[in-house]
Amino acid sequence: MDLQTTIYLVVGLSFALYIGIAIWARAGSTSEFYVAGGGVGPRVNGMATAADWMSAASFISMAGLISNMGYGGGLFLMGWTGGYVLLALLLAPYLRKFGKFTVPQFIGDRYYSQTASTVAVLCLLVASLTYIIGQMTGVGVAFSRFLGVSSDTGIYVGMAIVFTYAVFGGMKGITYTQVAQYVVLIFAYTIPAIFISMQLTGNPIPQLGLGSDMTGSDISLLQKLDQVVVELGFGQYTTTTAGSTLNMFVYTLSLMIGTAGLPHVIMRFFTVPSVHAARLSAGWALVFIAILYTTAPAVAGMAKMNLIGTVNTAVASNGDLYAAESSLKYEERPDWMKRWEVTGLLKFEDKNGDGRIQYYNDKSKSEEAKAKAEAAGWKGNELSVNADIIVLANPEIALLPNWVIALVAAGGLAAALSTAAGLLLAISSAISHDLVKGVFNPNISEKGELMAGKVAMSVSIVVAGYLGLNPPGFAAGTVALAFGIAASSLFPAIMMGIFSKKMNKEGAIAGMLSGLFITLFYVFAHKGIFFIKGTEYLDLIGGANSFFGITPEAFGAIGALVNFGVAFLVDRFTKEPPEHIQHLVESVRTPRGAKAVDGRH
């Protein structure tokens, strides 16, 4: 069976599985639509949480980022996994004790204010819509390559699939669909890694293979990779950092608290029957997540080794990387390069007209590397590889069987669709439950609220699809901004709501708005969203990365500090919360048992 037919078959079967599960587990009540009836077991919820949390960014982009950045890319591993631990230990059990449907509902009740709930909805929508752009983009990338359609067509198909199982199934359908998606994505991620680890090192365990000696050599894979990238003028793979040490620290912190503040992940802990089950499901989710996250560095390193070995043929033969014949002839490039060139995510420009692909670092600080490259006729790097293709192209680069390539295609789509569904449910729940029922029509019937939830979900899918087709400049290509927005707005309000019984509504509202505003201001000033006549965007903040060298994607942690600071300052000069709210906070902080999740105010 040829490759394209195999891909159609495997991806088609996975889609049929998701739709079949959604029909079987369709929601019949608001409780099933919002929290799957509150009766999901810890293992099942742990697996669904892992799929919900491991988005296209984790499956498609993370290993690519590590591959490009080397050691500096480890901040994504530390930030995202650290954030999940933070969520599991500090937030999930207490929010489950509270017994409500959504994060804005918790904030509205805890801060005894409909305004606080509405502000939380605003923060949730900004963070979730920014995040979902990355998921729809991931769907488009995977479809455009593997199904031979345009990226736009891929997004339309993805919208249709999510609509089918999310609108009718709600949280109940999404939960069991995400279990299936986790199984698909984890096999799709680990099986190619095992094959490639065996090829390069003879060790079937990728995590160990990364540090093992290469086959037929007495040098480890990481040592060899360090040698090769330095010779090509790049920074040493195992030591290069992401900007300054301060920026790397703040970036990691922003991803951590942003992860803990993402509403679609928090909602998963409302689906279990008890606080004890919430703790257990958090533990299981961490185990399921660790399988992929411990494999990612190996995938990144091995993919980079294979990519460089393909383009610079001297790597495999231990020859001179700068010899004229060491670079791959463009006309002899492998089929996988031809297939990815069509997507525009891999590009070649023959700057010196020699018909060879010369892959050396344009920004090299090594004069020796530059001199060697120029002696070989080099006039600038001729190959551009988008980080998003590293995982998807990895089995093709390694010449693995067609069924493995098809499995990776299904896995990439599963990762993007699972998180997109969770985000869409968080958005629709905020609109139908917190705005329609909480603000505009408190007396709406359960049937009416369920219909409002489905309509909100449908509209959200259309909006998400539009943003995927027309990504705004400030968010295109990254989900880190979504984590920064969640970090600066929702996380502090939730933390203070649980651990500070004296925090009042005025402080929480002022904190959320100030954290959100300053983060968006810093991001937009970098990305050129302000339209002030005669003013350069970066003049507004004093230049690029002007705040101690911190990049926009890392600024969420600074926004969170502003949120905390403003909240406590305003709280100091305003009236403290009512007595019954302070007792409520004390009871939530002692999570021995829990209310049934009924969502009532």
BELCORDA-V781100 format. One record per backbone hydrogen bond with DSSP energy under -0.5 kcal/mol. CO is the residue of the C=O (numbers start at 1). NH is the residue of the N-H. If there is no record, write none. Layout:
BEGIN
CO & NH
CO & NH
END
This chain:
BEGIN
2 & 6
3 & 7
4 & 8
5 & 9
6 & 10
7 & 11
8 & 12
9 & 13
10 & 14
11 & 15
12 & 16
13 & 17
14 & 18
15 & 19
16 & 20
17 & 21
18 & 22
19 & 23
20 & 24
21 & 25
23 & 26
29 & 33
30 & 34
31 & 35
31 & 37
32 & 36
32 & 172
33 & 171
35 & 38
36 & 39
41 & 45
42 & 46
43 & 47
44 & 48
45 & 49
46 & 50
47 & 51
48 & 52
49 & 53
50 & 54
53 & 55
55 & 59
56 & 60
56 & 61
57 & 62
58 & 63
60 & 391
61 & 65
62 & 66
63 & 67
64 & 68
65 & 69
66 & 70
69 & 72
70 & 73
71 & 74
72 & 75
73 & 76
73 & 77
74 & 78
75 & 79
76 & 80
77 & 81
78 & 82
79 & 83
80 & 84
81 & 85
82 & 86
83 & 87
84 & 88
85 & 89
86 & 90
86 & 91
87 & 91
87 & 92
88 & 93
91 & 95
92 & 96
93 & 97
94 & 98
95 & 99
95 & 100
96 & 99
97 & 595
99 & 598
99 & 599
102 & 106
103 & 107
104 & 108
105 & 109
106 & 110
107 & 111
108 & 113
109 & 112
113 & 117
114 & 118
115 & 119
116 & 120
117 & 121
118 & 122
119 & 123
120 & 124
121 & 125
122 & 126
123 & 127
124 & 128
125 & 129
126 & 130
127 & 131
128 & 132
129 & 133
130 & 134
131 & 134
131 & 135
132 & 136
133 & 137
134 & 138
135 & 139
136 & 140
137 & 141
138 & 142
139 & 143
140 & 144
141 & 145
142 & 146
143 & 147
143 & 149
150 & 154
151 & 155
152 & 156
153 & 157
154 & 158
155 & 159
156 & 160
157 & 161
158 & 162
159 & 163
160 & 164
161 & 165
162 & 166
162 & 167
163 & 167
163 & 168
164 & 168
165 & 169
166 & 170
168 & 27
169 & 172
169 & 173
170 & 174
171 & 175
172 & 176
173 & 177
174 & 178
175 & 179
176 & 180
177 & 181
178 & 182
179 & 183
180 & 184
181 & 185
182 & 186
183 & 187
184 & 188
185 & 189
186 & 190
187 & 191
189 & 193
190 & 194
191 & 195
192 & 196
193 & 197
194 & 198
195 & 199
196 & 200
197 & 201
197 & 202
197 & 203
198 & 202
200 & 215
202 & 204
204 & 206
205 & 208
205 & 209
206 & 210
208 & 211
209 & 212
210 & 222
212 & 221
214 & 217
219 & 214
220 & 224
221 & 225
222 & 226
223 & 227
224 & 228
225 & 229
226 & 230
227 & 231
228 & 232
229 & 234
230 & 233
232 & 361
236 & 239
236 & 240
237 & 71
240 & 72
241 & 243
244 & 248
245 & 249
246 & 250
247 & 251
248 & 252
249 & 253
250 & 254
251 & 255
252 & 256
253 & 257
254 & 258
255 & 259
256 & 260
257 & 261
258 & 262
259 & 262
262 & 265
262 & 266
263 & 267
265 & 268
266 & 269
267 & 270
268 & 271
271 & 40
274 & 278
275 & 279
276 & 280
277 & 281
278 & 282
279 & 283
280 & 284
281 & 285
282 & 286
283 & 287
284 & 288
285 & 289
286 & 290
287 & 291
288 & 292
289 & 292
289 & 293
290 & 294
291 & 295
292 & 296
293 & 297
295 & 299
296 & 300
297 & 301
298 & 302
299 & 303
300 & 304
301 & 305
302 & 306
303 & 307
304 & 308
305 & 309
306 & 310
307 & 311
308 & 312
311 & 313
311 & 328
312 & 315
313 & 317
314 & 318
314 & 319
315 & 318
319 & 321
320 & 323
323 & 326
324 & 327
326 & 313
326 & 314
328 & 357
329 & 332
330 & 333
334 & 337
334 & 338
335 & 339
336 & 340
337 & 341
338 & 342
340 & 343
340 & 344
340 & 345
340 & 346
341 & 344
345 & 386
347 & 384
349 & 351
355 & 330
356 & 358
357 & 328
357 & 359
358 & 360
358 & 382
361 & 364
365 & 367
366 & 370
367 & 371
368 & 372
369 & 373
370 & 374
371 & 375
372 & 376
373 & 376
373 & 378
374 & 377
380 & 379
382 & 349
384 & 347
384 & 386
386 & 389
387 & 390
389 & 393
390 & 394
391 & 395
393 & 396
393 & 397
394 & 398
395 & 400
396 & 399
401 & 404
401 & 405
402 & 406
403 & 407
404 & 408
405 & 409
406 & 410
407 & 411
408 & 412
409 & 413
410 & 414
411 & 415
412 & 416
413 & 417
414 & 418
415 & 419
416 & 420
417 & 421
418 & 422
419 & 423
420 & 424
421 & 425
422 & 426
423 & 427
424 & 428
425 & 429
426 & 430
427 & 431
428 & 432
429 & 433
429 & 434
430 & 435
431 & 435
431 & 436
432 & 437
433 & 438
435 & 439
435 & 440
436 & 441
441 & 444
445 & 449
446 & 450
447 & 451
448 & 452
449 & 453
450 & 454
451 & 455
452 & 456
453 & 457
454 & 458
455 & 459
456 & 460
457 & 461
458 & 462
459 & 463
460 & 464
461 & 465
462 & 466
463 & 467
464 & 468
465 & 469
466 & 470
472 & 475
472 & 476
475 & 478
479 & 482
479 & 483
480 & 484
481 & 485
482 & 486
483 & 487
484 & 488
485 & 489
486 & 490
486 & 491
487 & 492
489 & 493
490 & 494
491 & 495
492 & 496
493 & 497
494 & 498
495 & 499
496 & 500
500 & 503
504 & 508
505 & 509
506 & 510
507 & 511
508 & 512
509 & 513
510 & 514
511 & 515
512 & 516
513 & 517
514 & 518
515 & 519
516 & 520
517 & 521
518 & 522
519 & 523
520 & 524
521 & 525
522 & 526
523 & 527
524 & 528
524 & 529
531 & 533
532 & 535
536 & 539
536 & 540
537 & 540
538 & 541
538 & 542
538 & 543
543 & 546
545 & 549
546 & 548
547 & 550
551 & 554
551 & 555
552 & 555
554 & 557
555 & 558
555 & 559
556 & 560
557 & 561
558 & 562
559 & 563
560 & 564
561 & 565
562 & 566
563 & 567
564 & 568
565 & 569
566 & 570
567 & 571
568 & 572
569 & 573
570 & 573
571 & 574
578 & 581
578 & 582
579 & 583
580 & 584
581 & 585
582 & 586
583 & 587
584 & 588
585 & 589
587 & 590
590 & 592
591 & 593
596 & 598
END
